[in-house]
Amino acid sequence: MDGFKEARSLEEVKSVIEQNELVFVFLYGEHCSVCHGVLPQVKPIVEKHKQIKTVQADVEHIPELSGEFTVFTVPVILLFFNGKEVLRMARFIEMEKLSQQLKKITEAV
């Protein structure tokens, strides 16, 4: 899926989270039409915040992601600050709310 840097394993996602202060994770399913519709809306919002490192991963190809990050539906948006989850949104993402939350978090950092 065209979007952020694609992770190929759970270890790769965890490594990005551990090595960066602010990390935005987009978890999706290849056959999820909502995921394909949400990503092009989310990407420009996140890219406004240069200090956020991004990664995306397909839970259909890496099923252990679902257990590690407690994913019951896709898409799931996660934001980590110093390795701790500080924001989670799932399925139907409100873009204005996402934009406000990212702005508030990045300004506080």
MOPAC internal coordinates of N, CA, C and O (Angstrom, degrees):
PM7 1SCF
backbone

  N    0.0000 0     0.00 0     0.00 0    0    0    0
  C    1.4593 1     0.00 0     0.00 0    1    0    0
  C    1.5279 1   107.78 1     0.00 0    2    1    0
  O    1.2310 1   120.61 1   -49.05 1    3    2    1
  N    1.3057 1   116.45 1   130.95 1    3    2    1
  C    1.4499 1   122.24 1  -179.52 1    5    3    2
  C    1.5297 1   109.72 1   -71.94 1    6    5    3
  O    1.2310 1   120.31 1   -56.14 1    7    6    5
  N    1.2960 1   117.01 1   123.86 1    7    6    5
  C    1.4662 1   119.94 1  -179.66 1    9    7    6
  C    1.5009 1   111.10 1   177.28 1   10    9    7
  O    1.2310 1   120.71 1    65.92 1   11   10    9
  N    1.3238 1   116.25 1  -114.08 1   11   10    9
  C    1.4562 1   122.32 1  -179.88 1   13   11   10
  C    1.5306 1   109.52 1   -89.64 1   14   13   11
  O    1.2310 1   120.47 1    -2.50 1   15   14   13
  N    1.3320 1   116.71 1   177.50 1   15   14   13
  C    1.4580 1   120.94 1   176.55 1   17   15   14
  C    1.5264 1   108.62 1   -58.96 1   18   17   15
  O    1.2310 1   120.83 1   -49.57 1   19   18   17
  N    1.3194 1   116.03 1   130.43 1   19   18   17
  C    1.4666 1   122.38 1  -176.22 1   21   19   18
  C    1.5287 1   110.41 1   -88.07 1   22   21   19
  O    1.2310 1   120.40 1   -54.98 1   23   22   21
  N    1.3335 1   116.85 1   125.02 1   23   22   21
  C    1.4663 1   121.88 1   174.89 1   25   23   22
  C    1.5240 1   108.28 1   -87.56 1   26   25   23
  O    1.2310 1   120.79 1   -36.48 1   27   26   25
  N    1.2998 1   116.09 1   143.52 1   27   26   25
  C    1.4719 1   121.72 1  -178.16 1   29   27   26
  C    1.5267 1   112.94 1  -105.37 1   30   29   27
  O    1.2310 1   120.58 1   176.47 1   31   30   29
  N    1.3555 1   116.49 1    -3.53 1   31   30   29
  C    1.4643 1   119.33 1  -179.20 1   33   31   30
  C    1.5242 1   110.09 1  -156.34 1   34   33   31
  O    1.2310 1   120.96 1   -18.44 1   35   34   33
  N    1.3130 1   115.77 1   161.56 1   35   34   33
  C    1.4605 1   121.56 1   174.80 1   37   35   34
  C    1.5231 1   109.70 1   -61.02 1   38   37   35
  O    1.2310 1   120.24 1   139.75 1   39   38   37
  N    1.3251 1   117.15 1   -40.25 1   39   38   37
  C    1.4577 1   121.55 1  -179.55 1   41   39   38
  C    1.5311 1   110.90 1   -60.90 1   42   41   39
  O    1.2310 1   120.39 1   142.08 1   43   42   41
  N    1.3250 1   116.86 1   -37.92 1   43   42   41
  C    1.4634 1   120.19 1   179.60 1   45   43   42
  C    1.5306 1   110.99 1   -65.96 1   46   45   43
  O    1.2310 1   120.12 1   137.94 1   47   46   45
  N    1.3231 1   117.38 1   -42.06 1   47   46   45
  C    1.4705 1   121.18 1   177.73 1   49   47   46
  C    1.5236 1   109.39 1   -62.81 1   50   49   47
  O    1.2310 1   120.26 1   132.22 1   51   50   49
  N    1.3302 1   117.10 1   -47.78 1   51   50   49
  C    1.4626 1   120.88 1  -179.56 1   53   51   50
  C    1.5261 1   111.35 1   -62.16 1   54   53   51
  O    1.2310 1   120.06 1   142.97 1   55   54   53
  N    1.3124 1   117.50 1   -37.03 1   55   54   53
  C    1.4568 1   121.96 1   179.27 1   57   55   54
  C    1.5320 1   111.20 1   -64.03 1   58   57   55
  O    1.2310 1   120.38 1   136.91 1   59   58   57
  N    1.3302 1   116.87 1   -43.09 1   59   58   57
  C    1.4649 1   120.68 1   178.25 1   61   59   58
  C    1.5308 1   109.68 1   -61.98 1   62   61   59
  O    1.2310 1   120.44 1   137.12 1   63   62   61
  N    1.3340 1   116.77 1   -42.88 1   63   62   61
  C    1.4672 1   121.66 1   179.82 1   65   63   62
  C    1.5279 1   110.71 1   -62.95 1   66   65   63
  O    1.2310 1   120.33 1   137.73 1   67   66   65
  N    1.3326 1   116.97 1   -42.27 1   67   66   65
  C    1.4642 1   121.53 1  -177.53 1   69   67   66
  C    1.5333 1   112.73 1   -70.70 1   70   69   67
  O    1.2310 1   120.42 1   147.87 1   71   70   69
  N    1.3304 1   116.80 1   -32.13 1   71   70   69
  C    1.4631 1   120.48 1  -172.07 1   73   71   70
  C    1.5277 1   114.57 1   -92.59 1   74   73   71
  O    1.2310 1   119.94 1   175.60 1   75   74   73
  N    1.3247 1   117.73 1    -4.40 1   75   74   73
  C    1.4618 1   120.77 1  -176.82 1   77   75   74
  C    1.5248 1   110.76 1  -130.42 1   78   77   75
  O    1.2310 1   120.95 1   -30.56 1   79   78   77
  N    1.3322 1   115.79 1   149.44 1   79   78   77
  C    1.4646 1   120.84 1  -178.20 1   81   79   78
  C    1.5230 1   111.90 1   -69.20 1   82   81   79
  O    1.2310 1   120.21 1   128.37 1   83   82   81
  N    1.3367 1   117.20 1   -51.63 1   83   82   81
  C    1.4641 1   122.79 1  -179.67 1   85   83   82
  C    1.5247 1   109.06 1  -118.19 1   86   85   83
  O    1.2310 1   120.56 1   -57.82 1   87   86   85
  N    1.3263 1   116.54 1   122.18 1   87   86   85
  C    1.4655 1   120.76 1  -178.09 1   89   87   86
  C    1.5232 1   109.86 1  -131.79 1   90   89   87
  O    1.2310 1   121.45 1   -51.54 1   91   90   89
  N    1.3363 1   114.83 1   128.46 1   91   90   89
  C    1.4560 1   123.21 1   176.62 1   93   91   90
  C    1.5215 1   107.30 1  -103.05 1   94   93   91
  O    1.2310 1   120.70 1   -58.26 1   95   94   93
  N    1.3401 1   116.27 1   121.74 1   95   94   93
  C    1.4629 1   121.89 1  -179.19 1   97   95   94
  C    1.5249 1   108.57 1  -113.56 1   98   97   95
  O    1.2310 1   120.90 1   -52.75 1   99   98   97
  N    1.3312 1   115.89 1   127.25 1   99   98   97
  C    1.4660 1   122.01 1   176.80 1  101   99   98
  C    1.5259 1   107.24 1  -112.47 1  102  101   99
  O    1.2310 1   120.60 1   -68.96 1  103  102  101
  N    1.3276 1   116.46 1   111.04 1  103  102  101
  C    1.4631 1   121.94 1   178.63 1  105  103  102
  C    1.5230 1   108.39 1  -102.38 1  106  105  103
  O    1.2310 1   120.82 1   -49.52 1  107  106  105
  N    1.3187 1   116.04 1   130.48 1  107  106  105
  C    1.4593 1   120.97 1  -174.27 1  109  107  106
  C    1.5179 1   111.05 1  -141.86 1  110  109  107
  O    1.2310 1   121.29 1    -6.37 1  111  110  109
  N    1.3126 1   115.14 1   173.63 1  111  110  109
  C    1.4553 1   122.18 1   172.97 1  113  111  110
  C    1.5199 1   108.60 1  -121.25 1  114  113  111
  O    1.2310 1   120.99 1   -43.04 1  115  114  113
  N    1.3092 1   115.71 1   136.96 1  115  114  113
  C    1.4639 1   120.69 1  -177.85 1  117  115  114
  C    1.5285 1   112.31 1   -56.53 1  118  117  115
  O    1.2310 1   120.39 1   144.86 1  119  118  117
  N    1.3264 1   116.86 1   -35.14 1  119  118  117
  C    1.4614 1   121.55 1  -177.17 1  121  119  118
  C    1.5289 1   113.17 1   -98.05 1  122  121  119
  O    1.2310 1   120.37 1  -161.78 1  123  122  121
  N    1.3216 1   116.91 1    18.22 1  123  122  121
  C    1.4678 1   122.48 1  -177.95 1  125  123  122
  C    1.5300 1   109.19 1   -97.48 1  126  125  123
  O    1.2310 1   120.61 1   -69.14 1  127  126  125
  N    1.3172 1   116.43 1   110.86 1  127  126  125
  C    1.4726 1   120.08 1  -178.80 1  129  127  126
  C    1.5332 1   111.46 1   -67.83 1  130  129  127
  O    1.2310 1   120.24 1   145.44 1  131  130  129
  N    1.3215 1   117.15 1   -34.56 1  131  130  129
  C    1.4676 1   120.51 1   177.47 1  133  131  130
  C    1.5349 1   109.63 1   -62.12 1  134  133  131
  O    1.2310 1   120.18 1   138.14 1  135  134  133
  N    1.3239 1   117.27 1   -41.86 1  135  134  133
  C    1.4664 1   121.98 1   179.16 1  137  135  134
  C    1.5293 1   110.93 1   -58.50 1  138  137  135
  O    1.2310 1   121.03 1   134.48 1  139  138  137
  N    1.3151 1   115.64 1   -45.52 1  139  138  137
  C    1.4640 1   120.85 1  -179.41 1  141  139  138
  C    1.5287 1   111.26 1   -66.40 1  142  141  139
  O    1.2310 1   119.90 1   152.04 1  143  142  141
  N    1.3225 1   117.80 1   -27.96 1  143  142  141
  C    1.4592 1   121.67 1   177.90 1  145  143  142
  C    1.5216 1   113.29 1   -82.33 1  146  145  143
  O    1.2310 1   120.66 1   147.37 1  147  146  145
  N    1.3232 1   116.34 1   -32.63 1  147  146  145
  C    1.4665 1   121.61 1  -176.17 1  149  147  146
  C    1.5285 1   112.26 1   -78.46 1  150  149  147
  O    1.2310 1   120.09 1   139.12 1  151  150  149
  N    1.3224 1   117.43 1   -40.88 1  151  150  149
  C    1.4683 1   120.47 1  -174.16 1  153  151  150
  C    1.5272 1   113.65 1   -55.09 1  154  153  151
  O    1.2310 1   118.44 1   133.46 1  155  154  153
  N    1.3399 1   120.58 1   -46.54 1  155  154  153
  C    1.4693 1   119.05 1   179.56 1  157  155  154
  C    1.5265 1   113.81 1   -64.69 1  158  157  155
  O    1.2310 1   119.82 1   159.65 1  159  158  157
  N    1.3235 1   117.94 1   -20.35 1  159  158  157
  C    1.4614 1   121.77 1   176.86 1  161  159  158
  C    1.5313 1   111.08 1   -84.46 1  162  161  159
  O    1.2310 1   120.65 1   143.75 1  163  162  161
  N    1.3174 1   116.36 1   -36.25 1  163  162  161
  C    1.4588 1   122.60 1  -177.32 1  165  163  162
  C    1.5235 1   111.54 1   -74.72 1  166  165  163
  O    1.2310 1   120.45 1   139.65 1  167  166  165
  N    1.3165 1   116.75 1   -40.35 1  167  166  165
  C    1.4692 1   121.76 1  -173.25 1  169  167  166
  C    1.5314 1   113.60 1   -53.59 1  170  169  167
  O    1.2310 1   118.55 1   128.85 1  171  170  169
  N    1.3425 1   120.36 1   -51.15 1  171  170  169
  C    1.4691 1   118.56 1  -179.22 1  173  171  170
  C    1.5331 1   113.55 1   -66.13 1  174  173  171
  O    1.2310 1   120.08 1   151.18 1  175  174  173
  N    1.3297 1   117.45 1   -28.82 1  175  174  173
  C    1.4683 1   120.96 1   177.88 1  177  175  174
  C    1.5285 1   109.56 1   -65.87 1  178  177  175
  O    1.2310 1   120.73 1   133.30 1  179  178  177
  N    1.3149 1   116.20 1   -46.70 1  179  178  177
  C    1.4685 1   121.22 1  -177.98 1  181  179  178
  C    1.5258 1   110.41 1   -69.42 1  182  181  179
  O    1.2310 1   120.03 1   140.79 1  183  182  181
  N    1.3216 1   117.54 1   -39.21 1  183  182  181
  C    1.4641 1   120.92 1  -175.93 1  185  183  182
  C    1.5282 1   112.97 1   -67.55 1  186  185  183
  O    1.2310 1   119.64 1   166.20 1  187  186  185
  N    1.3295 1   118.29 1   -13.80 1  187  186  185
  C    1.4695 1   121.47 1   174.57 1  189  187  186
  C    1.5278 1   111.22 1   -67.56 1  190  189  187
  O    1.2310 1   120.56 1   158.28 1  191  190  189
  N    1.3246 1   116.53 1   -21.72 1  191  190  189
  C    1.4680 1   122.64 1  -176.50 1  193  191  190
  C    1.5280 1   108.53 1  -106.44 1  194  193  191
  O    1.2310 1   120.98 1   -88.45 1  195  194  193
  N    1.3047 1   115.73 1    91.55 1  195  194  193
  C    1.4733 1   122.41 1  -173.19 1  197  195  194
  C    1.5328 1   113.27 1   -62.75 1  198  197  195
  O    1.2310 1   120.11 1   156.66 1  199  198  197
  N    1.3251 1   117.39 1   -23.34 1  199  198  197
  C    1.4653 1   119.33 1  -178.04 1  201  199  198
  C    1.5337 1   112.68 1   -79.11 1  202  201  199
  O    1.2310 1   120.21 1   173.47 1  203  202  201
  N    1.3449 1   117.21 1    -6.53 1  203  202  201
  C    1.4613 1   120.58 1  -179.97 1  205  203  202
  C    1.5224 1   109.95 1   -91.67 1  206  205  203
  O    1.2310 1   120.77 1   -57.44 1  207  206  205
  N    1.3233 1   116.14 1   122.56 1  207  206  205
  C    1.4673 1   122.64 1   173.75 1  209  207  206
  C    1.5349 1   106.63 1   -83.41 1  210  209  207
  O    1.2310 1   120.04 1   -38.90 1  211  210  209
  N    1.3169 1   117.52 1   141.10 1  211  210  209
  C    1.4576 1   120.76 1  -176.45 1  213  211  210
  C    1.5178 1   112.04 1  -120.32 1  214  213  211
  O    1.2310 1   121.50 1   -28.95 1  215  214  213
  N    1.3172 1   114.74 1   151.05 1  215  214  213
  C    1.4605 1   122.12 1   174.44 1  217  215  214
  C    1.5277 1   107.61 1  -155.05 1  218  217  215
  O    1.2310 1   121.04 1   -31.82 1  219  218  217
  N    1.3201 1   115.62 1   148.18 1  219  218  217
  C    1.4592 1   120.21 1   175.30 1  221  219  218
  C    1.5172 1   108.78 1  -131.12 1  222  221  219
  O    1.2310 1   120.95 1   -24.13 1  223  222  221
  N    1.3399 1   115.78 1   155.87 1  223  222  221
  C    1.4624 1   119.98 1   179.93 1  225  223  222
  C    1.5221 1   109.86 1  -153.05 1  226  225  223
  O    1.2310 1   121.35 1   -33.03 1  227  226  225
  N    1.3190 1   115.02 1   146.97 1  227  226  225
  C    1.4601 1   123.53 1  -178.81 1  229  227  226
  C    1.5295 1   109.16 1   -93.83 1  230  229  227
  O    1.2310 1   120.27 1   -65.05 1  231  230  229
  N    1.3305 1   117.08 1   114.95 1  231  230  229
  C    1.4681 1   120.93 1  -178.55 1  233  231  230
  C    1.5212 1   112.40 1   -70.90 1  234  233  231
  O    1.2310 1   120.35 1   162.98 1  235  234  233
  N    1.3356 1   116.94 1   -17.02 1  235  234  233
  C    1.4682 1   119.62 1   175.99 1  237  235  234
  C    1.5335 1   110.69 1   -74.30 1  238  237  235
  O    1.2310 1   120.31 1   146.07 1  239  238  237
  N    1.3294 1   117.02 1   -33.93 1  239  238  237
  C    1.4608 1   121.28 1   179.51 1  241  239  238
  C    1.5235 1   112.84 1   -90.22 1  242  241  239
  O    1.2310 1   120.65 1   157.43 1  243  242  241
  N    1.3259 1   116.36 1   -22.57 1  243  242  241
  C    1.4693 1   121.35 1   178.34 1  245  243  242
  C    1.5326 1   107.51 1  -127.48 1  246  245  243
  O    1.2310 1   119.89 1  -105.51 1  247  246  245
  N    1.3319 1   117.82 1    74.49 1  247  246  245
  C    1.4715 1   120.75 1  -173.70 1  249  247  246
  C    1.5277 1   114.78 1   -61.19 1  250  249  247
  O    1.2310 1   119.56 1   155.56 1  251  250  249
  N    1.3287 1   118.45 1   -24.44 1  251  250  249
  C    1.4685 1   120.13 1   179.68 1  253  251  250
  C    1.5256 1   112.62 1   -65.97 1  254  253  251
  O    1.2310 1   119.99 1   163.33 1  255  254  253
  N    1.3304 1   117.62 1   -16.67 1  255  254  253
  C    1.4670 1   120.92 1   174.84 1  257  255  254
  C    1.5245 1   111.07 1   -60.20 1  258  257  255
  O    1.2310 1   120.98 1   141.52 1  259  258  257
  N    1.3266 1   115.73 1   -38.48 1  259  258  257
  C    1.4745 1   120.29 1  -178.81 1  261  259  258
  C    1.5169 1   111.73 1   -59.98 1  262  261  259
  O    1.2310 1   120.32 1   137.29 1  263  262  261
  N    1.3123 1   116.99 1   -42.71 1  263  262  261
  C    1.4575 1   120.74 1   178.66 1  265  263  262
  C    1.5132 1   112.32 1   -71.45 1  266  265  263
  O    1.2310 1   120.48 1   136.96 1  267  266  265
  N    1.3224 1   116.68 1   -43.04 1  267  266  265
  C    1.4735 1   121.75 1  -177.48 1  269  267  266
  C    1.5224 1   112.18 1   -63.69 1  270  269  267
  O    1.2310 1   120.49 1   140.11 1  271  270  269
  N    1.3491 1   116.68 1   -39.89 1  271  270  269
  C    1.4603 1   120.86 1  -174.79 1  273  271  270
  C    1.5325 1   113.35 1  -111.22 1  274  273  271
  O    1.2310 1   120.14 1  -165.61 1  275  274  273
  N    1.3426 1   117.34 1    14.39 1  275  274  273
  C    1.4686 1   123.50 1   177.99 1  277  275  274
  C    1.5303 1   111.11 1    50.26 1  278  277  275
  O    1.2310 1   121.26 1  -117.92 1  279  278  277
  N    1.3149 1   115.19 1    62.08 1  279  278  277
  C    1.4588 1   122.50 1  -178.80 1  281  279  278
  C    1.5214 1   109.28 1  -101.85 1  282  281  279
  O    1.2310 1   120.91 1   -59.24 1  283  282  281
  N    1.3417 1   115.86 1   120.76 1  283  282  281
  C    1.4620 1   121.49 1   178.31 1  285  283  282
  C    1.5239 1   112.03 1  -108.70 1  286  285  283
  O    1.2310 1   120.52 1   159.90 1  287  286  285
  N    1.3153 1   116.62 1   -20.10 1  287  286  285
  C    1.4595 1   122.23 1   179.81 1  289  287  286
  C    1.5288 1   107.85 1  -148.86 1  290  289  287
  O    1.2310 1   120.69 1   -20.33 1  291  290  289
  N    1.3061 1   116.29 1   159.67 1  291  290  289
  C    1.4684 1   120.43 1   176.74 1  293  291  290
  C    1.5121 1   109.02 1  -126.04 1  294  293  291
  O    1.2310 1   119.39 1   -25.63 1  295  294  293
  N    1.3197 1   118.77 1   154.37 1  295  294  293
  C    1.4564 1   126.89 1     0.63 1  297  295  294
  C    1.5180 1   112.06 1   -76.88 1  298  297  295
  O    1.2310 1   121.53 1   -22.63 1  299  298  297
  N    1.3166 1   114.67 1   157.37 1  299  298  297
  C    1.4613 1   122.39 1   173.41 1  301  299  298
  C    1.5250 1   107.81 1  -126.74 1  302  301  299
  O    1.2310 1   121.43 1   -47.07 1  303  302  301
  N    1.3100 1   114.88 1   132.93 1  303  302  301
  C    1.4549 1   122.59 1   176.61 1  305  303  302
  C    1.5250 1   106.91 1  -110.92 1  306  305  303
  O    1.2310 1   121.16 1   -52.74 1  307  306  305
  N    1.3338 1   115.38 1   127.26 1  307  306  305
  C    1.4570 1   121.16 1   178.60 1  309  307  306
  C    1.5187 1   108.60 1  -126.88 1  310  309  307
  O    1.2310 1   120.52 1   -40.77 1  311  310  309
  N    1.3183 1   116.61 1   139.23 1  311  310  309
  C    1.4585 1   120.95 1   173.33 1  313  311  310
  C    1.5173 1   107.33 1  -122.52 1  314  313  311
  O    1.2310 1   121.34 1   -52.02 1  315  314  313
  N    1.3337 1   115.03 1   127.98 1  315  314  313
  C    1.4512 1   121.45 1  -179.88 1  317  315  314
  C    1.5213 1   109.79 1  -113.05 1  318  317  315
  O    1.2310 1   121.00 1   -42.98 1  319  318  317
  N    1.3221 1   115.68 1   137.02 1  319  318  317
  C    1.4633 1   122.50 1   173.64 1  321  319  318
  C    1.5186 1   107.09 1  -121.29 1  322  321  319
  O    1.2310 1   120.55 1   -61.06 1  323  322  321
  N    1.3178 1   116.55 1   118.94 1  323  322  321
  C    1.4691 1   122.26 1  -176.64 1  325  323  322
  C    1.5273 1   111.96 1    49.81 1  326  325  323
  O    1.2310 1   120.94 1  -136.90 1  327  326  325
  N    1.3299 1   115.80 1    43.10 1  327  326  325
  C    1.4563 1   121.50 1   175.57 1  329  327  326
  C    1.5213 1   115.62 1    82.38 1  330  329  327
  O    1.2310 1   119.93 1   177.01 1  331  330  329
  N    1.3207 1   117.74 1    -2.99 1  331  330  329
  C    1.4719 1   121.58 1  -178.90 1  333  331  330
  C    1.5257 1   109.81 1  -107.76 1  334  333  331
  O    1.2310 1   120.53 1   -44.04 1  335  334  333
  N    1.3061 1   116.59 1   135.96 1  335  334  333
  C    1.4681 1   121.07 1   177.97 1  337  335  334
  C    1.5300 1   109.45 1   -69.48 1  338  337  335
  O    1.2310 1   120.59 1   -55.58 1  339  338  337
  N    1.3385 1   116.47 1   124.42 1  339  338  337
  C    1.4604 1   121.17 1  -179.64 1  341  339  338
  C    1.5351 1   112.52 1  -118.81 1  342  341  339
  O    1.2310 1   120.56 1   169.77 1  343  342  341
  N    1.3338 1   116.53 1   -10.23 1  343  342  341
  C    1.4655 1   120.27 1   179.66 1  345  343  342
  C    1.5159 1   109.24 1  -151.87 1  346  345  343
  O    1.2310 1   121.32 1   -43.00 1  347  346  345
  N    1.3416 1   115.09 1   137.00 1  347  346  345
  C    1.4648 1   120.95 1   177.27 1  349  347  346
  C    1.5200 1   108.16 1  -143.31 1  350  349  347
  O    1.2310 1   121.23 1   -49.55 1  351  350  349
  N    1.3116 1   115.26 1   130.45 1  351  350  349
  C    1.4634 1   121.93 1   172.90 1  353  351  350
  C    1.5189 1   106.93 1  -136.60 1  354  353  351
  O    1.2310 1   120.68 1   -34.53 1  355  354  353
  N    1.3363 1   116.31 1   145.47 1  355  354  353
  C    1.4575 1   119.22 1  -177.77 1  357  355  354
  C    1.5242 1   112.05 1  -141.07 1  358  357  355
  O    1.2310 1   121.93 1   -25.78 1  359  358  357
  N    1.3120 1   113.91 1   154.22 1  359  358  357
  C    1.4630 1   127.53 1   177.27 1  361  359  358
  C    1.5243 1   113.49 1    60.77 1  362  361  359
  O    1.2310 1   119.18 1    92.03 1  363  362  361
  N    1.3082 1   119.17 1   -87.97 1  363  362  361
  C    1.4601 1   120.65 1  -179.21 1  365  363  362
  C    1.5279 1   108.39 1  -100.82 1  366  365  363
  O    1.2310 1   120.77 1   -73.25 1  367  366  365
  N    1.3116 1   116.14 1   106.75 1  367  366  365
  C    1.4525 1   123.03 1  -173.37 1  369  367  366
  C    1.5248 1   109.78 1   -92.38 1  370  369  367
  O    1.2310 1   120.49 1   -53.49 1  371  370  369
  N    1.3305 1   116.66 1   126.51 1  371  370  369
  C    1.4706 1   121.11 1   175.02 1  373  371  370
  C    1.5250 1   107.25 1   -83.98 1  374  373  371
  O    1.2310 1   120.71 1   -68.49 1  375  374  373
  N    1.3285 1   116.25 1   111.51 1  375  374  373
  C    1.4625 1   120.97 1  -173.91 1  377  375  374
  C    1.5284 1   112.72 1   -63.90 1  378  377  375
  O    1.2310 1   119.79 1   140.72 1  379  378  377
  N    1.3147 1   118.00 1   -39.28 1  379  378  377
  C    1.4629 1   121.03 1   179.46 1  381  379  378
  C    1.5320 1   110.30 1   -64.63 1  382  381  379
  O    1.2310 1   120.90 1   137.94 1  383  382  381
  N    1.3267 1   115.89 1   -42.06 1  383  382  381
  C    1.4632 1   120.54 1   178.89 1  385  383  382
  C    1.5320 1   110.31 1   -65.43 1  386  385  383
  O    1.2310 1   120.47 1   138.01 1  387  386  385
  N    1.3286 1   116.70 1   -41.99 1  387  386  385
  C    1.4594 1   120.53 1   177.39 1  389  387  386
  C    1.5255 1   110.28 1   -60.31 1  390  389  387
  O    1.2310 1   120.45 1   133.22 1  391  390  389
  N    1.3114 1   116.75 1   -46.78 1  391  390  389
  C    1.4663 1   121.87 1   179.99 1  393  391  390
  C    1.5304 1   111.30 1   -58.88 1  394  393  391
  O    1.2310 1   120.50 1   134.62 1  395  394  393
  N    1.3293 1   116.66 1   -45.38 1  395  394  393
  C    1.4634 1   121.28 1   179.62 1  397  395  394
  C    1.5286 1   111.37 1   -63.39 1  398  397  395
  O    1.2310 1   120.54 1   136.23 1  399  398  397
  N    1.3379 1   116.58 1   -43.77 1  399  398  397
  C    1.4694 1   120.77 1  -178.47 1  401  399  398
  C    1.5331 1   110.99 1   -65.07 1  402  401  399
  O    1.2310 1   120.34 1   136.41 1  403  402  401
  N    1.3362 1   116.95 1   -43.59 1  403  402  401
  C    1.4577 1   119.86 1   179.95 1  405  403  402
  C    1.5240 1   110.74 1   -64.29 1  406  405  403
  O    1.2310 1   120.71 1   139.46 1  407  406  405
  N    1.3357 1   116.25 1   -40.54 1  407  406  405
  C    1.4643 1   120.49 1   179.16 1  409  407  406
  C    1.5360 1   109.85 1   -61.88 1  410  409  407
  O    1.2310 1   120.86 1   133.40 1  411  410  409
  N    1.3259 1   115.96 1   -46.60 1  411  410  409
  C    1.4693 1   121.06 1  -178.67 1  413  411  410
  C    1.5355 1   110.86 1   -62.25 1  414  413  411
  O    1.2310 1   120.41 1   135.99 1  415  414  413
  N    1.3248 1   116.83 1   -44.01 1  415  414  413
  C    1.4622 1   120.49 1  -177.94 1  417  415  414
  C    1.5250 1   111.02 1   -68.78 1  418  417  415
  O    1.2310 1   119.96 1   134.37 1  419  418  417
  N    1.3226 1   117.67 1   -45.63 1  419  418  417
  C    1.4744 1   119.83 1  -177.15 1  421  419  418
  C    1.5308 1   111.23 1   -68.25 1  422  421  419
  O    1.2310 1   119.69 1   147.87 1  423  422  421
  N    1.3158 1   118.20 1   -32.13 1  423  422  421
  C    1.4654 1   120.47 1   176.67 1  425  423  422
  C    1.5234 1   111.71 1   -69.83 1  426  425  423
  O    1.2310 1   120.19 1   150.65 1  427  426  425
  N    1.3177 1   117.25 1   -29.35 1  427  426  425
  C    1.4664 1   121.77 1  -178.93 1  429  427  426
  C    1.5319 1   112.29 1   -78.78 1  430  429  427
  O    1.2310 1   120.90 1   161.15 1  431  430  429
  N    1.3152 1   115.88 1   -18.85 1  431  430  429
  C    1.4751 1   120.37 1  -176.45 1  433  431  430
  C    1.5039 1   111.52 1   -81.07 1  434  433  431
  O    1.2310 1   120.10 1   180.00 1  435  434  433

